[in-house]
Amino acid sequence: MILDIYKDALEYSAKDWKTLVVLGVVALFSFLLLPAFIITGYNYRVINNAVHGIINGRDPLPDFDDIIDIFVDGVKVVIVQIAYLIVPVILFIIFAVIAGNLTGVASSAVMIIGCLITLIVGVVACLMSQMGLCHMAYNDGAFTKAFDFKEIKEVIDEIGWFECIATYIGLIIITLVIAVVVTTLIGLVFTVFGISGAALGASPSGILAFGVFINWLITMFIVGPYLSIFNARSIGLLYTMQI
């Protein structure tokens, strides 16, 4: 089932390359902060489609319209994500303060234990936040449903904690692999061009600089948006495993 989710999400994310470019253009201005909420809101729409759809269905990518609604959804998503991260952040700060008041082996031991506990709590918090967003989407965008811990835990229990964590880790691995492979392939192509250009008397630095620029363009306008949709779709489909 997990592999079916990945297969569906990988195919789904490539359905409309124009949408990827649009998201890339929006991401280009994310430093202004407001566009970042639009991207987050669009990914929430992807989740919403997924939780109301089925694996290997024919769901289209969400329309990129009603920017105000997308922006509002994006703000809600960011609030949910920040709220869930508060606990692991506070835990880490507490252990850091305690370790700071100790010395030698005791300080290192407390810090190591603190990092391990924070990591475990952080993974659970991330999973809860993702399922919380799915639960909110499934309940017609009801904001409080993102924090209905009892219902969200029941959802995860129904799916299986192992399956959820395994799917989440798999998403991280797939995302990193795709990003690294694409970047490496483009880098190798322009490295070859640079070497060939040098043999012909051209400036290899100019060719390599152009390669870096092309790499950035592809990452910004295609790979980045593709992976964000892939992750959102996968999480939404994971939620449907308990319905």
Salt bridges, closest charged atoms under 4 A:
ASP8 OD1 - ARG233 NE 2.74
GLU11 OE2 - LYS7 NZ 3.06
ASP59 OD2 - ARG233 NH1 3.05
ASP65 OD1 - ARG45 NH1 2.90
ASP148 OD2 - LYS145 NZ 3.77
GLU151 OE1 - HIS135 NE2 2.63
GLU151 OE2 - LYS145 NZ 3.15
GLU154 OE2 - LYS150 NZ 2.79
ASP157 OD2 - LYS153 NZ 2.77
